[in-house]
Amino acid sequence: MLVKRVNNGYEFESPTVNGAFIVKLTLTDKGEEKLETLPIGVPVTFTPRDLDKGTIKKAIGDERWKNFEKMKKDGISTMFIDPHKSGFIPHVW
């Protein structure tokens, strides 16, 4: 999962397992949460949806959330926050 700092918050972006969609979750600096689903290769759009507070944390899981909090604390603007796998180290730009 790629997380990046944007103008008013953070975007969490990941393709679906089958690659048909990109799921983008946005957490604003005000604590608002939004979901945007972007289809790949078709000219269709979906209206972004407001989410309940805490939905992103639940959706990405405790380990990714912990990696996100560390990223935020360290002032990193873009980072993969996937859970550590054997031999995997989060990449930072």
N, C-alpha and C positions, 0 to 999 in steps of 0.2 A: 504494500500500500504506500503510495507516494503522498506525502504531506508537504504543503508549501504555504508559506506566509503570503497572504494577499492583502489588499488595501485595508480591509476592516475585519480581519480575522484569519482563519486557517481553512484550507481546502484539503479534504481527504479524498483521494481519487484511486479507484481500482477498477480493472475490467472484471466483468462477470466470468465465471468459469468457462463458459462456451465462447466468450469473446464477442457476443452480440451487442453488449452494452458497456458503457463506462458509467460507473456509479460515482457521483460526486456528492460528498457530504460537506456542508459548510458550517463552521462554528464561528459566529461573529464575536467581536470583542465585547459586545453587549450580552453575550450568552445565548443569542438566538441560534437555532439550528435549522438547516434546510437540506432537502434532498433534491438532487437533479439527476435524472436518468437520461443518458445520451445514447441513442441507438447508433450503431456503427454501420455505415454503408447504405443507409436508407434515409430519404428526405422526410423524416417524421420528427416532430418535437413533442415533448411532454412538458406540461406546466410544472415548474418547481413547486415542491410542497414544503410547508412548514412542519417541523417536527417538535415533539415535546422535549423539554429540557432533559438531558441525560440519555437521549436516544443514541447519539453517536458513541458515547462511552460503552453502552450496552452492545451496540452493533459491532464495534471493532474488538471488543474484549479487553480484559484487564492488562495483558502484557503489552499490547499495542498502545493502549492508553498511557501506561507507564512510560513507554518509549517516547510518546508524544509530549508528555509533561517534561521529560528530561530535555527533549529538543527545544521546547519553549523556554525552559529555564536557562539553557545554554545560549539562547539567542540565535539558533540555527534556522535559516530561512527555508531550506528544502532538504527532505530526508526520507528514505525508505524506513518505515517503522514496523516492518514485519517481525513477528516473533523470531527469536534466535533458533535457527535450525543447526544441525551438525555442520560446522564449518562456515556458517553464515554470519557476517558482520554487517550491521546497518550501514548503508552508504550515505555519506554526507557531501553536499556540494557547497 
